């Protein structure tokens, strides 16, 4: 498991998306498992909105929390509704691709880092 980050720009502000154990735990609590969440979100003819918004908000908020801890700032967290607005601006396909690729990359082979 690796912490994998991505960046997005929304209304002139940069946000870091983080997919790590904290995000995975919240997804498991909400959907039962990361695999079930992935099936709901990605293994359909069209992406399911609720699991995408939920995960996107988690990933952005994890990035904000890390930034706040590292920099001593107090940037506010986003809501799931705000995540939906961000996804709308990005486009649902691009958002789904970003979320999915970060989730897959985080589970990649980290044996090279040992």
KETI-523724 format. One record per residue (C-alpha): x, y negated, z; residue number from 1. Coordinates in Angstrom, 3 decimals, padded with zeros to 6 digits, m for minus. Example, Ala and Ser with C-alpha at 12.3 -4.5 7.8 and 13.67 -1.06 7.14 Angstrom:
# residues 2
<rec u="012.300" v="004.500" w="007.800" pos="1"/>
<rec u="013.670" v="001.060" w="007.140" pos="2"/>
# end
This chain:
# residues 114
<rec u="000.000" v="000.000" w="000.000" pos="1"/>
<rec u="001.331" v="m003.373" w="m001.009" pos="2"/>
<rec u="m000.048" v="m006.845" w="m000.383" pos="3"/>
<rec u="m000.818" v="m008.066" w="m003.887" pos="4"/>
<rec u="m001.565" v="m011.693" w="m004.589" pos="5"/>
<rec u="m003.057" v="m013.561" w="m007.500" pos="6"/>
<rec u="m003.669" v="m017.254" w="m008.060" pos="7"/>
<rec u="m006.705" v="m019.089" w="m009.396" pos="8"/>
<rec u="m007.453" v="m022.752" w="m009.926" pos="9"/>
<rec u="m010.887" v="m024.084" w="m008.982" pos="10"/>
<rec u="m011.819" v="m027.761" w="m009.163" pos="11"/>
<rec u="m008.198" v="m028.805" w="m009.061" pos="12"/>
<rec u="m007.300" v="m026.652" w="m006.047" pos="13"/>
<rec u="m005.162" v="m023.542" w="m006.192" pos="14"/>
<rec u="m006.319" v="m020.489" w="m004.274" pos="15"/>
<rec u="m004.369" v="m017.326" w="m003.573" pos="16"/>
<rec u="m006.278" v="m014.063" w="m003.757" pos="17"/>
<rec u="m004.870" v="m011.375" w="m001.475" pos="18"/>
<rec u="m005.788" v="m007.698" w="m001.528" pos="19"/>
<rec u="m004.371" v="m006.069" w="001.598" pos="20"/>
<rec u="m005.389" v="m003.819" w="004.497" pos="21"/>
<rec u="m007.548" v="m006.531" w="006.054" pos="22"/>
<rec u="m009.550" v="m006.859" w="002.843" pos="23"/>
<rec u="m009.766" v="m003.083" w="002.438" pos="24"/>
<rec u="m011.045" v="m002.690" w="006.000" pos="25"/>
<rec u="m013.821" v="m005.233" w="005.437" pos="26"/>
<rec u="m014.782" v="m003.537" w="002.169" pos="27"/>
<rec u="m014.904" v="m000.154" w="003.940" pos="28"/>
<rec u="m017.108" v="m001.598" w="006.675" pos="29"/>
<rec u="m019.531" v="m003.045" w="004.121" pos="30"/>
<rec u="m019.569" v="m000.265" w="001.492" pos="31"/>
<rec u="m018.383" v="002.857" w="003.325" pos="32"/>
<rec u="m015.164" v="003.187" w="001.335" pos="33"/>
<rec u="m013.040" v="001.250" w="m001.110" pos="34"/>
<rec u="m013.802" v="003.942" w="m003.694" pos="35"/>
<rec u="m017.574" v="003.463" w="m003.316" pos="36"/>
<rec u="m017.119" v="m000.295" w="m003.610" pos="37"/>
<rec u="m015.050" v="000.206" w="m006.765" pos="38"/>
<rec u="m017.677" v="002.481" w="m008.284" pos="39"/>
<rec u="m020.392" v="m000.068" w="m007.545" pos="40"/>
<rec u="m018.410" v="m003.029" w="m008.770" pos="41"/>
<rec u="m016.672" v="m001.628" w="m011.840" pos="42"/>
<rec u="m017.953" v="001.765" w="m013.004" pos="43"/>
<rec u="m021.131" v="000.477" w="m014.589" pos="44"/>
<rec u="m022.161" v="m001.037" w="m017.887" pos="45"/>
<rec u="m021.927" v="m004.458" w="m016.286" pos="46"/>
<rec u="m020.199" v="m005.574" w="m013.096" pos="47"/>
<rec u="m022.400" v="m005.671" w="m010.011" pos="48"/>
<rec u="m022.476" v="m009.219" w="m008.673" pos="49"/>
<rec u="m022.829" v="m008.637" w="m004.919" pos="50"/>
<rec u="m019.751" v="m006.410" w="m004.447" pos="51"/>
<rec u="m017.696" v="m008.710" w="m006.682" pos="52"/>
<rec u="m018.678" v="m011.853" w="m004.783" pos="53"/>
<rec u="m018.098" v="m010.113" w="m001.454" pos="54"/>
<rec u="m014.610" v="m008.916" w="m002.375" pos="55"/>
<rec u="m013.675" v="m012.178" w="m004.075" pos="56"/>
<rec u="m014.621" v="m014.170" w="m000.964" pos="57"/>
<rec u="m012.622" v="m011.758" w="001.214" pos="58"/>
<rec u="m009.578" v="m012.039" w="m001.020" pos="59"/>
<rec u="m009.673" v="m015.842" w="m001.197" pos="60"/>
<rec u="m010.266" v="m016.133" w="002.545" pos="61"/>
<rec u="m007.387" v="m013.777" w="003.332" pos="62"/>
<rec u="m005.156" v="m015.995" w="001.193" pos="63"/>
<rec u="m006.403" v="m019.104" w="003.016" pos="64"/>
<rec u="m005.856" v="m017.518" w="006.434" pos="65"/>
<rec u="m002.300" v="m016.494" w="005.523" pos="66"/>
<rec u="m001.596" v="m019.967" w="004.158" pos="67"/>
<rec u="m003.001" v="m021.570" w="007.315" pos="68"/>
<rec u="m000.820" v="m019.357" w="009.519" pos="69"/>
<rec u="002.326" v="m019.896" w="007.438" pos="70"/>
<rec u="001.925" v="m023.647" w="006.991" pos="71"/>
<rec u="000.136" v="m024.599" w="010.193" pos="72"/>
<rec u="m002.775" v="m025.968" w="008.176" pos="73"/>
<rec u="m006.511" v="m025.680" w="008.736" pos="74"/>
<rec u="m007.910" v="m025.208" w="005.229" pos="75"/>
<rec u="m011.536" v="m024.067" w="005.561" pos="76"/>
<rec u="m012.642" v="m020.615" w="004.463" pos="77"/>
<rec u="m015.093" v="m020.245" w="001.599" pos="78"/>
<rec u="m018.566" v="m018.754" w="001.741" pos="79"/>
<rec u="m019.843" v="m015.950" w="m000.458" pos="80"/>
<rec u="m021.978" v="m018.554" w="m002.268" pos="81"/>
<rec u="m018.874" v="m020.609" w="m002.981" pos="82"/>
<rec u="m017.194" v="m017.436" w="m004.242" pos="83"/>
<rec u="m020.112" v="m017.030" w="m006.651" pos="84"/>
<rec u="m019.553" v="m020.556" w="m007.967" pos="85"/>
<rec u="m015.866" v="m019.857" w="m008.437" pos="86"/>
<rec u="m016.654" v="m016.628" w="m010.289" pos="87"/>
<rec u="m019.177" v="m018.462" w="m012.468" pos="88"/>
<rec u="m016.535" v="m020.978" w="m013.491" pos="89"/>
<rec u="m013.936" v="m018.262" w="m014.155" pos="90"/>
<rec u="m016.385" v="m016.054" w="m015.980" pos="91"/>
<rec u="m017.603" v="m012.800" w="m014.510" pos="92"/>
<rec u="m015.523" v="m010.623" w="m016.822" pos="93"/>
<rec u="m012.280" v="m012.445" w="m015.967" pos="94"/>
<rec u="m013.138" v="m012.420" w="m012.247" pos="95"/>
<rec u="m013.905" v="m008.695" w="m012.333" pos="96"/>
<rec u="m010.667" v="m008.046" w="m014.206" pos="97"/>
<rec u="m008.678" v="m010.113" w="m011.682" pos="98"/>
<rec u="m010.250" v="m008.429" w="m008.652" pos="99"/>
<rec u="m009.903" v="m004.960" w="m010.146" pos="100"/>
<rec u="m006.294" v="m005.401" w="m011.229" pos="101"/>
<rec u="m005.278" v="m006.720" w="m007.800" pos="102"/>
<rec u="m007.023" v="m003.811" w="m006.076" pos="103"/>
<rec u="m005.375" v="m001.243" w="m008.352" pos="104"/>
<rec u="m001.929" v="m002.882" w="m008.115" pos="105"/>
<rec u="m002.070" v="m002.911" w="m004.310" pos="106"/>
<rec u="m002.453" v="000.864" w="m004.271" pos="107"/>
<rec u="000.448" v="001.320" w="m006.688" pos="108"/>
<rec u="003.600" v="003.291" w="m006.011" pos="109"/>
<rec u="005.636" v="001.393" w="m003.439" pos="110"/>
<rec u="008.234" v="004.140" w="m003.008" pos="111"/>
<rec u="010.673" v="001.972" w="m004.974" pos="112"/>
<rec u="010.551" v="m000.517" w="m002.096" pos="113"/>
<rec u="011.837" v="002.002" w="000.442" pos="114"/>
# end
